[in-house]
C-alpha cells in the first residue's frame, strides 16, 4: 500500500483518523506509533523487520545516552557509534537501492538523518531525550514523512492543541494540505514523468534545442511536484494528527540566485546540514577558504540526500561552484540588475544542473549541453513537436503551479475574504479529490 493509492485514501487514512481521535489523550501517540508501524508493514513487508529493528536500536541508543548522564567520555563514544551506525544504514540502503534499480531507499534516509540530528542535540544538551518508545517512534518514523521528509529536528516539531482532542478546523486544514500535495504528485508529477520519458526517447533518436530545454524543464517540474507534493502530504497528515511539520519547498525555480535556490529547494535538508555541519566547522574568522570548503561540503551532502550516486554528488558540486562564484564575484551584480534577469540567470543555471541530476550518461549529458547552447542541433524535431502538441495542458498547468502566482492568490484570499477562501478551499479539495480518484482508478 502506497500513500498515492485508493486503499490509503479511502480505507487506511479514515480508519487511522477515527482510531486516533477516538483514543484518550494519553493513548494518542501509542495509536499513532502503531499506525506508522502498520503503514510501513503494508508498504514494504519485505523490509519490515529491518525497519522495526532500526527503530528499536535507535531508541536503545537514546535510552543509553540518557542513563549515562554526565559521563561525557562514554556519551561521546556512544554519539560516535550512533553516527557511524546511521551512516552505515544510509550507505547500505543507498547501495541496495542502486542494485535494485530504485530511485531512493524508502524511509532510511529520513530516519537515519533525523536520528543523527536528535542524538547530537541530546549530547549537546539542546533537547531532552524522548523517554517513551511510542513518542520516539512518532518523532522518528511518523508515517506521513517517511517517503520524502521533511527532515525535522526535535526542536522544530510543534504539537498542535488539536492533538489533544478532535478539531474539525485543524483536521480540515490538514486534509486540504494533504489533498493538494497528493494532487501535485498524482495529477502532475506522474503525467510529467511519462512526458519526460517520451522527450528523453525523442532526444535520444535526434536531439534538438527545444527538445533538450523542454526535457530538462519537464524533468525539473517532475522533481518539484514529486518532492514538494510528498512534503505537502506529510504536512497535511501531520496537521490531521496534531503535529505541525515545517515547509520544505518555496518555489525554488523562481529564485534570484543559486544560493537562494538551495535555500528554497529541500529547505529542511539544507537547514539540517547547515546547522550540524556548516555551523560546527565555521569559526570566528570565517575566511574565504573556509567558506569555499564548507559550501562544497554542504552542497555535496544536499546531493547525497537523494542517494549516494555520482550524479547527485556532481550536482552538489555544480551548485556549490555557482554559490561560490556568486559570493566572490556576482552578488553585487545580481542585486543591481532587474529582478527578472536575475531569475532568468538562476533558471538557466538550475536547468543545466538538472541535466546532471537526471543521472544520464556522460555522452548524453554532453549532447544535451551542446543542444541547449544550439551547437550541432536543429531547433526542433517533428517528434518533439508532436509530443508538445499532445501534452499542452499538462505543460501549461505544470508551469503555472511551478511559480508562486496561485499561492499568492490563495494567501490574499484567505486574509481579505476568509469566508470566500473557505468555500473555495472546499470546492478545490472536492475537484482535486475527483481528479486524484480518476487518475488512480
Buried (B, 14 or more C-beta within 10 A) or exposed (E): BEBBBEEBBEEBBEEBBEBBBEBEEEBBBBBBBBBBBBBBBBBBEEBBEBBBEBBEBBBEBBBBBBEBEEEEEBBEEBBEEBBEBBEEBBBBBBBBBBEEEEEBBBBBBBBBBBBBBBBBBBBEEEBEBBEEBBBBBBBBBBBBBBBBBBBBBBEBBEEBEBBEEBBEEBBBBBBBBBBBBBBBBBBBBBBBBEBBEBBBEBBEEBBBBBBBBBBBBBBBBBBBBBBBBBBBBBBBBBBBBBBBBBEBBBBBBBBBBBBBBBBBBBBBBBBBBBBBBBEEEBEEEEEEEBBBEBBBBBBBBBBBBBBBBEBBBBBBBBBBBBBBBBBEEBEEEBEEEEEEEBBEBBBEBBBBBBBBBBBBEEEBBEBBBBBBEEEEBBEBBEBBBEBBEEBEEBBEBBEEBBEEEEEEEBEEBBEEEEEEBBEBBEEBBEEBBEBBEEBBE
